[in-house]
Amino acid sequence: MTTRHDELRLLPWSGPDGKPCFLSADDNAGYLSRLADNTEAMQLGLGSELLDHALAVLSDEHADTHELRLLVSDLTGALRDAVRVATSRGHRLATPAPSTR
């Protein structure tokens, strides 16, 4: 039995070469599915905390260039994670049947 690419779950981490990792599983309650769910929740939670931190840094008139560059780097990583989570979840949404109207 082969699994089509659109049936694979995009996991919230990359492989050692930076390429996306996918999971083919019939059981959404399996170990790797639960690990992926927990990792996604952690990534989104850290992204929310980082957003709060970013607002604080941006309101500080004395924030230096180094702090701003670090913030941009951290925000870039959090945005990458959020896009990956959204992409993965979007692919897993049920596609409605076309209307016959």
C-alpha positions in Angstrom: 0.0 0.0 0.0 1.4 3.4 -0.9 0.5 6.7 0.6 0.0 9.7 -1.6 2.0 12.8 -0.7 -1.1 14.8 0.3 -2.0 12.1 2.8 1.3 12.6 4.7 1.5 14.8 7.8 4.1 17.5 7.7 6.0 17.2 11.0 7.0 20.3 13.0 10.7 19.6 12.6 13.2 19.2 9.8 15.5 16.3 9.0 19.3 16.6 9.5 19.7 18.0 6.0 17.0 20.7 6.6 14.4 19.0 4.4 10.9 18.6 5.7 9.9 15.4 7.5 6.6 13.6 6.9 4.6 11.0 8.8 2.5 8.4 7.2 0.2 6.9 9.8 -3.4 5.7 9.9 -3.5 6.3 13.7 -3.6 10.0 14.8 -3.1 8.9 18.4 0.2 7.1 17.7 3.4 8.1 19.5 4.8 10.2 16.6 1.5 11.9 16.0 1.2 12.8 19.7 4.9 14.0 19.8 4.2 16.2 16.7 1.0 17.6 18.4 2.9 18.4 21.6 5.8 19.9 19.6 3.4 22.1 17.6 1.7 23.3 20.8 5.1 24.1 22.3 6.2 26.0 19.2 3.1 28.1 19.1 3.3 28.8 22.8 6.9 30.0 22.5 5.9 32.1 19.5 3.2 33.8 21.6 5.8 34.5 24.4 8.2 35.8 21.9 5.6 38.2 20.5 5.1 39.6 23.9 8.8 40.0 24.3 9.0 41.7 20.9 6.4 44.3 21.8 8.4 45.1 25.0 11.7 45.5 23.0 10.1 47.6 20.4 8.6 49.9 23.0 12.1 50.4 24.6 13.7 53.5 23.0 17.1 52.3 24.2 17.1 48.9 22.6 20.4 48.4 20.9 21.2 47.0 17.5 22.4 43.6 18.8 19.1 43.1 20.8 17.0 44.0 17.8 19.0 41.7 15.5 18.6 38.8 18.0 14.9 39.6 18.2 14.5 39.5 14.4 16.4 36.2 14.3 14.1 34.7 17.0 11.0 36.0 15.3 12.0 34.6 12.0 12.4 31.1 13.6 9.0 31.4 15.3 7.3 32.5 12.1 8.9 29.6 10.2 7.5 27.2 12.9 4.1 28.8 12.8 3.9 28.6 9.0 4.9 24.9 9.2 2.2 24.2 11.8 -0.4 26.1 9.7 0.6 24.2 6.6 0.5 20.9 8.3 -2.9 21.5 9.8 -4.3 22.9 6.6 -3.3 19.8 4.7 -5.1 17.7 7.3 -8.4 19.6 7.0 -11.1 17.6 5.3 -11.8 18.8 1.8 -15.5 19.4 1.3 -17.2 17.7 -1.6 -17.9 20.0 -4.5 -21.4 21.4 -4.6 -23.8 20.1 -7.3 -25.7 23.3 -7.5 
